[in-house]
Amino acid sequence: FRRTMSASEIYFDIVGIVLFLAALWAGGFAFRLLRLSPIVGEIAVGILLGPNLLDIVPLFQDGTCEENNSSLRVLSSNEFSSEFISPEESISESWDYTKIPMSFIRMLSGSSEEANVWVVLGQLGVTLLIMESGMHVDFPTLRKVGASALMVAILGTFMPMILGIGFAAMLGFDAFPDGLAMGAVLAPTSVGIALKLLHEANVLNSVFGQTIVTAAFTDDIFSLVTLTVLLQLAGGDLTPWGVTGPFVYSAIFMTFTFLIAIFVVPRVVPKLLRLVARKIGQNARDTVHIGLMFTFLGAYTYCGYLIGSHLLGAFVTGVTFVTVPRTLQI
């Protein structure tokens, strides 16, 4: 990734980022004063300043407003593999910090294309948010809401599919593949926004909140299968395993990780952390705790990525440490 940048360009990009983040905070604060969710104000500010309107978000201009376009050049993976930065080159002259290496993008965004730094940071934030939501899972409540959450997830997946096909037909499009594609787009649940709203309303740990969280993740698994079926239909190679595989892999992964969370981690991790605290100190104990959490996060998100979504791994990572003392505090 190469782009010639002067010190002044870097400075003004940093100033622009600070102002953009301040605008997001101000939008959220304004909506909070109106007794509305701050996330709505933050989304509104993002739309207003983003590439579809004012196009002034630093490092994310797409040329909608030519005077603000910074003319970023993105290298393909082949170009990147053949162009390395020599030790003689300064970072400010050669490193395009607006783009993220390919492997990290595939992991976080599920895409083989280059992504902007804001996209990857957003995905990283959602990953950590969903990991935190898993730490609020209450196993006794989860047993109560399991059937209800499954029903909500089924309706939340297939009703948008039916409505998408119906609206496509009303607009004169074919039911397949246009209607099916429209339904597949509408079916997934925005887990990050749902968790944020539940947390703001202080109902994440209630039966109502647990039902929504469980249904949202189950709905996303169903939607993942729907997307897989759609892609296979488009490629003309739909197979029975292509339909059932994501269900099977997700069920095996969830069962395995929940068994570890219920029977292994509560018996092993607290003892290890108490030993570290006694031998070295409380700060070392918290450091080891965080290290274990991110180790599990890396392993589980990679497994989830192989299944279809790294967010599934982030959620079960939080569930894994829900019974370990001080997990939420640190």
C-alpha angles and dihedrals in degrees: 000000000000136000130149108236131176125214090253092054091052091048094051091046089054091048090049092051091051091049092047092051089047090052090051091051091048092050092051092046092050092052090047089056087053088053091247128124112281090221089068090057092047091051090048091052091048091052092046096050096033130099096274094062125010094359095206102126106127115250092006105076114132098188098266086129105036096200090060097043111115094198096236116189120210121201122218120240090259092053091047093053091054099043118068128173112248120223089246093062117087118232093235090059101044114020117089100207091183092077130062127217116268099245092054091049093051089051098049104030102025090232132122091209128093113266134200120254091247091057093052094044089050091052090047091052092049090049092054091043091054091045088055091049090057088058088064095057113123111204097207090050090045090058090054096050099040097100094040092048091050091053091048090049093051092050091043091055105039101035092062088047091054093043092047092053090046095050091045089055091048090052092050099256125130117266087230128071097353098047094042091050091050091051092047089055093050097044104073118090121230094237094180094055092043091053092047092052093046090050092049090051090048092232100110092108095045125099087253093052095045090050091054094046094048092044092048094056093043089049090052091053090052090047090050090055090048091053091048091052091048093051092047091049089051089052093045094235105103112160132180090244090052088062100040099033098081090048092050095045092046092049092049092046094047093046093049095047094044090052089053090047093050104036110019112032097048090053099043112027100052090050091050092049093048089051092051091048092050096045102037110008146268095284091055089048092056091045091054089045092055091044092054092048093052091044090056090043092056094046097043096043090052090052090047090049090055090051093047112277131043089206090074088061091047091054095050090047089062090045090051092060099037092104095046112100117247094016094128094038096058 
